[in-house]
Amino acid sequence: MKPTIEWEQFAQVQMQVGRILDVRSFPEAISPAFIITVDFGKERGILKTSAQLTERYLPQDLQGKLVVGVTNFPKKQIGPMMSEFLILGALDEKAGTAIIQICEDVPLGTSIA
């Protein structure tokens, strides 16, 4: 269990809805991973990240999905690529991480509360 945090701490995390535009293998990653490009709408734009989702998904499984990303973390260098956001998922040790998906059609960039 993680420690209790204050509401103000949680409120500082910017989680937004984005649509996956592109998924490519990331052979330079230490652990098997994809480079994922997501459109977060006009205000935030298109961002890239690296995600270890290869146990559960093929690239074509992720294409076009509405996902949730943390978009206000600092950029992070991961091998030769710069990760610009964190895609959120459920950490399943047996079957691999499952991305958090939005089932309804909402505008890109919509905030998660």
N, C-alpha and C positions, 0 to 999 in steps of 0.2 A: 504494500500500500504506500502511496505517496502522501506527503504531508498536506494538511489542509492549507489552502491559499485564500487570500482575501479576494472579494469580488472585484476590487480595483485591479488586481493583478490579472485576473481572467479577462476583464474588459479591455486590457491593453493588447490582447492577442487578436490580430485581424485575420479572420477566417472568411474566405470568399468562395463563391461558386465559379468554376471555370469549366470549359469544354476541352477535352483532349483533342489536339489537332494532329499530333505526330508522336509515334513511339518507335524508337530505334534501339538496337542492341548497343551495349556499352562495353566492348571487349576489354578496354583498359581498366575497368573497375576491378578492385581486389576480389569482391564477391559478385556473383552474377547480378546484373542490373540492366535497366533500361534508361535511356535518356528520353524524358517525356516533355513535350511542348504543349502548353495549355494557354488558351485564350481566356483572360479574366475580364474582358470587356474594354470599353473605350478608356475609362479612367486608369486602370492598372495596366492594361495591355497584355502582350504575349510574353510569358515567362517559361524558363526551362528548369528542370530538376532531374536528379538521378534518383531512381527508386528500385529497391530490391523486390521486384514483383514477379520475377521469372518463374518461380515455383508454381504459381497459381494461374498466370496469364500468358498468352501469346500476344504479340503486338496488336494483331487485328481484333482481339477481344476487348482492348481498351479504347480503340479508335472511336471518337465521337461521344464518349461517356461524359456526363456531368459529374464533376468531382469537387471535393472540398480541399482547399489549400490554405496554409498559413502564409500570408503574403507580406508580413512586416518583420520577418526575421532578417538579420544581415545576410548578405550573400556569403556562400561558402564554397571554397575551392575543393572539388572532388576530382582528383587526378587531373586530366587535361580540360575538364569542363567546370564552369562556374554555376553552382546551383543557386537559383534565384527565389525559390519558395520551397515549402515542405508539403508534399501531398499527404493527406491523412488516410490512415487505414487501420484495420483491426489486425493486431499481431497474432496470427494463428501459427504456432510452432509446428504443427503437423502438416498443414496444407499450404502454408505460405501466407503472407500478408494479403488481406482483402481490402481493396480500396473502399472508402466511404463514398457512396454514390447518392446523387439527388435524383429521385424518381419522377418528380414533377418538373415541367418546363418553367424555369425562372430565368430572369435576365442574367447574363454573364456579369460577374462582379457583385452579385447579391451577397450581403453580409450574413454570416451565420451567427445566431444569438444563442 
